[in-house]
Amino acid sequence: MLDPRTYWWISRSTGIIAWAVLTLSVIWGLALTTRLLGKFPKPAWMLDLHKHFASLASILVGVHVVSLMLDGYARFSLSDILIPMHTQWKPGPIAWGIVSLYVLIAVQGTSLAKRHMPLKIWRMLHFLSYPLWALATAHFITAGTDAYEPVFAYTVIGTTILISALTLGR
């Protein structure tokens, strides 16, 4: 039998790591498209790494969601996980996470189907990565129990500045 806190710890850790890997994916994606790296062709491994970060973030979000439903302390139902504002525990902050889950599915799904759609449409949908990151960050800050630890607070501030600078450098 698992310790009752095991799923809570799994949920917390996968949530934090998912946010960190999503952040790396956004930063790496921006670095690939910014003028700061010049207009030279980028090696294939750079795009592969961006895709790897995004896939890993998606897997970690899946583990985060499942572990929340298995956690006997928090007691999230499937409805709590899928319907914004349904849960009694921090409904607003949890809603940020639910909406970011749906945006993640949209961005990842369209990226997997990229070769089957016009590039212009894919690019437009891929720009949802910005609100995805903002929503996930809002969820991390407001629902996360660790967000106000100095290391996480400074990381959020630093990555927000970096993503903003890279966006302006596009």
Secondary structure, DSSP 4 states (H G I P E B T S, - for coil): ---TTHHHHHHHHHHHHHHHHHHHHHHHHHHHHSGGG-SSPPPHHHHHHHHHHHHHHHHHHHHHHHHHHH-TTT---HHHHHSTT--SSSHHHHHHHHHHHHHHHHHHHHHHTGGGS-HHHHHHHHTTHHHHHHHHHHHHHHH-SSTTSHHHHHHHHHHHHHHHHHHHT-
